Amino acid sequence: MSILSENVIPGNHGKVFGTNAKEANDLGRIKENLLKIEGVKNVIFSDDFPVEFTVHTTKMVEIKEIEKMVKGLGFHAIPKGLFAL
């Protein structure tokens, strides 16, 4: 494992996660709770299926912390592959 695969790196790229949440209020709860994590500055949901969201941070945030927060709400947060530079 590497620093890139285990963390969300600050910057414009963010990290994309897939989720099994579908309802607007569930997505709102996910966003609300993720914004409570120190360093998370923005959560953007895609309008397409499957539902994905991008997390942008101001500092390095562990992916496990994001997964744990979403799992606590009863949903999955599965990180997508690394972005190409």
TIZA-253057 format. One record per residue (C-alpha): residue number from 1; x, y, z. Coordinates in nm, 4 decimals, decimal comma. Last residue first. Example, Ala and Ser with C-alpha at 12.3 -4.5 7.8 and 13.67 -1.06 7.14 Angstrom:
<site><i>2</i><xx>1,3670</xx><yy>-0,1060</yy><zz>0,7140</zz></site>
<site><i>1</i><xx>1,2300</xx><yy>-0,4500</yy><zz>0,7800</zz></site>
% end
This chain:
<site><i>85</i><xx>-0,1139</xx><yy>1,2200</yy><zz>-1,3532</zz></site>
<site><i>84</i><xx>-0,3592</xx><yy>0,9317</yy><zz>-1,3684</zz></site>
<site><i>83</i><xx>-0,6129</xx><yy>0,8997</yy><zz>-1,0875</zz></site>
<site><i>82</i><xx>-0,5939</xx><yy>0,6076</yy><zz>-0,8479</zz></site>
<site><i>81</i><xx>-0,8765</xx><yy>0,3583</yy><zz>-0,8487</zz></site>
<site><i>80</i><xx>-1,2199</xx><yy>0,4099</yy><zz>-0,6904</zz></site>
<site><i>79</i><xx>-1,2776</xx><yy>0,4062</yy><zz>-0,3150</zz></site>
<site><i>78</i><xx>-1,5806</xx><yy>0,2098</yy><zz>-0,1909</zz></site>
<site><i>77</i><xx>-1,8070</xx><yy>0,3919</yy><zz>0,0531</zz></site>
<site><i>76</i><xx>-2,0804</xx><yy>0,1554</yy><zz>0,1714</zz></site>
<site><i>75</i><xx>-2,4003</xx><yy>0,2411</yy><zz>0,3553</zz></site>
<site><i>74</i><xx>-2,5552</xx><yy>0,1905</yy><zz>0,7006</zz></site>
<site><i>73</i><xx>-2,4794</xx><yy>0,5331</yy><zz>0,8507</zz></site>
<site><i>72</i><xx>-2,1834</xx><yy>0,3908</yy><zz>1,0445</zz></site>
<site><i>71</i><xx>-2,0556</xx><yy>0,2549</yy><zz>0,7122</zz></site>
<site><i>70</i><xx>-2,0303</xx><yy>0,6143</yy><zz>0,5850</zz></site>
<site><i>69</i><xx>-1,8137</xx><yy>0,7240</yy><zz>0,8799</zz></site>
<site><i>68</i><xx>-1,5991</xx><yy>0,4082</yy><zz>0,8693</zz></site>
<site><i>67</i><xx>-1,5321</xx><yy>0,4414</yy><zz>0,4948</zz></site>
<site><i>66</i><xx>-1,4269</xx><yy>0,8056</yy><zz>0,5396</zz></site>
<site><i>65</i><xx>-1,1894</xx><yy>0,7173</yy><zz>0,8261</zz></site>
<site><i>64</i><xx>-1,0527</xx><yy>0,4214</yy><zz>0,6293</zz></site>
<site><i>63</i><xx>-0,9686</xx><yy>0,6565</yy><zz>0,3408</zz></site>
<site><i>62</i><xx>-0,7329</xx><yy>0,8420</yy><zz>0,5733</zz></site>
<site><i>61</i><xx>-0,7427</xx><yy>1,2205</yy><zz>0,5418</zz></site>
<site><i>60</i><xx>-0,4437</xx><yy>1,4224</yy><zz>0,4197</zz></site>
<site><i>59</i><xx>-0,5106</xx><yy>1,7941</yy><zz>0,4516</zz></site>
<site><i>58</i><xx>-0,7463</xx><yy>2,0525</yy><zz>0,2985</zz></site>
<site><i>57</i><xx>-0,9707</xx><yy>1,7822</yy><zz>0,1544</zz></site>
<site><i>56</i><xx>-1,1936</xx><yy>1,7123</yy><zz>-0,1440</zz></site>
<site><i>55</i><xx>-1,4251</xx><yy>1,4089</yy><zz>-0,1395</zz></site>
<site><i>54</i><xx>-1,5883</xx><yy>1,2972</yy><zz>-0,4634</zz></site>
<site><i>53</i><xx>-1,9147</xx><yy>1,1056</yy><zz>-0,4621</zz></site>
<site><i>52</i><xx>-2,0458</xx><yy>0,8217</yy><zz>-0,6715</zz></site>
<site><i>51</i><xx>-2,3940</xx><yy>0,6886</yy><zz>-0,7357</zz></site>
<site><i>50</i><xx>-2,3985</xx><yy>0,4167</yy><zz>-1,0001</zz></site>
<site><i>49</i><xx>-2,5805</xx><yy>0,5704</yy><zz>-1,1794</zz></site>
<site><i>48</i><xx>-2,5307</xx><yy>0,9339</yy><zz>-1,2742</zz></site>
<site><i>47</i><xx>-2,6040</xx><yy>1,2544</yy><zz>-1,0831</zz></site>
<site><i>46</i><xx>-2,2585</xx><yy>1,2625</yy><zz>-0,9253</zz></site>
<site><i>45</i><xx>-2,2248</xx><yy>1,3696</yy><zz>-0,5615</zz></site>
<site><i>44</i><xx>-1,9769</xx><yy>1,6353</yy><zz>-0,4442</zz></site>
<site><i>43</i><xx>-1,8312</xx><yy>1,6428</yy><zz>-0,0918</zz></site>
<site><i>42</i><xx>-1,6235</xx><yy>1,9454</yy><zz>0,0131</zz></site>
<site><i>41</i><xx>-1,3798</xx><yy>2,0623</yy><zz>0,2810</zz></site>
<site><i>40</i><xx>-1,2788</xx><yy>1,7412</yy><zz>0,4599</zz></site>
<site><i>39</i><xx>-0,9772</xx><yy>1,8236</yy><zz>0,6812</zz></site>
<site><i>38</i><xx>-1,1321</xx><yy>1,7302</yy><zz>1,0149</zz></site>
<site><i>37</i><xx>-1,4216</xx><yy>1,4926</yy><zz>0,9569</zz></site>
<site><i>36</i><xx>-1,7532</xx><yy>1,6704</yy><zz>1,0245</zz></site>
<site><i>35</i><xx>-1,7967</xx><yy>1,7317</yy><zz>0,6486</zz></site>
<site><i>34</i><xx>-1,8301</xx><yy>1,3545</yy><zz>0,6097</zz></site>
<site><i>33</i><xx>-2,1334</xx><yy>1,3551</yy><zz>0,8399</zz></site>
<site><i>32</i><xx>-2,3283</xx><yy>1,6190</yy><zz>0,6456</zz></site>
<site><i>31</i><xx>-2,2363</xx><yy>1,4638</yy><zz>0,3106</zz></site>
<site><i>30</i><xx>-2,3526</xx><yy>1,1169</yy><zz>0,4174</zz></site>
<site><i>29</i><xx>-2,6725</xx><yy>1,2586</yy><zz>0,5663</zz></site>
<site><i>28</i><xx>-2,7436</xx><yy>1,4478</yy><zz>0,2441</zz></site>
<site><i>27</i><xx>-2,6879</xx><yy>1,1323</yy><zz>0,0397</zz></site>
<site><i>26</i><xx>-2,9380</xx><yy>0,9532</yy><zz>0,2635</zz></site>
<site><i>25</i><xx>-3,1889</xx><yy>1,2402</yy><zz>0,2196</zz></site>
<site><i>24</i><xx>-3,1491</xx><yy>1,2262</yy><zz>-0,1587</zz></site>
<site><i>23</i><xx>-3,2171</xx><yy>0,8513</yy><zz>-0,1718</zz></site>
<site><i>22</i><xx>-2,9661</xx><yy>0,6266</yy><zz>-0,3485</zz></site>
<site><i>21</i><xx>-2,7031</xx><yy>0,5044</yy><zz>-0,1020</zz></site>
<site><i>20</i><xx>-2,5034</xx><yy>0,2075</yy><zz>-0,2394</zz></site>
<site><i>19</i><xx>-2,1851</xx><yy>0,4107</yy><zz>-0,2616</zz></site>
<site><i>18</i><xx>-1,8887</xx><yy>0,4542</yy><zz>-0,4964</zz></site>
<site><i>17</i><xx>-1,6004</xx><yy>0,6751</yy><zz>-0,3873</zz></site>
<site><i>16</i><xx>-1,3952</xx><yy>0,9294</yy><zz>-0,5824</zz></site>
<site><i>15</i><xx>-1,0956</xx><yy>1,1013</yy><zz>-0,4230</zz></site>
<site><i>14</i><xx>-1,0089</xx><yy>1,4694</yy><zz>-0,4568</zz></site>
<site><i>13</i><xx>-0,8438</xx><yy>1,6045</yy><zz>-0,7696</zz></site>
<site><i>12</i><xx>-0,8290</xx><yy>1,9752</yy><zz>-0,6781</zz></site>
<site><i>11</i><xx>-0,5910</xx><yy>1,9454</yy><zz>-0,3863</zz></site>
<site><i>10</i><xx>-0,5379</xx><yy>1,7663</yy><zz>-0,0569</zz></site>
<site><i>9</i><xx>-0,4594</xx><yy>1,3925</yy><zz>-0,0802</zz></site>
<site><i>8</i><xx>-0,7243</xx><yy>1,1432</yy><zz>0,0274</zz></site>
<site><i>7</i><xx>-0,5321</xx><yy>0,8619</yy><zz>0,1915</zz></site>
<site><i>6</i><xx>-0,4586</xx><yy>0,4888</yy><zz>0,1704</zz></site>
<site><i>5</i><xx>-0,3915</xx><yy>0,4480</yy><zz>-0,2038</zz></site>
<site><i>4</i><xx>-0,1859</xx><yy>0,7646</yy><zz>-0,2378</zz></site>
<site><i>3</i><xx>0,0302</xx><yy>0,6993</yy><zz>0,0716</zz></site>
<site><i>2</i><xx>0,1090</xx><yy>0,3558</yy><zz>-0,0581</zz></site>
<site><i>1</i><xx>0,0000</xx><yy>0,0000</yy><zz>0,0000</zz></site>
% end
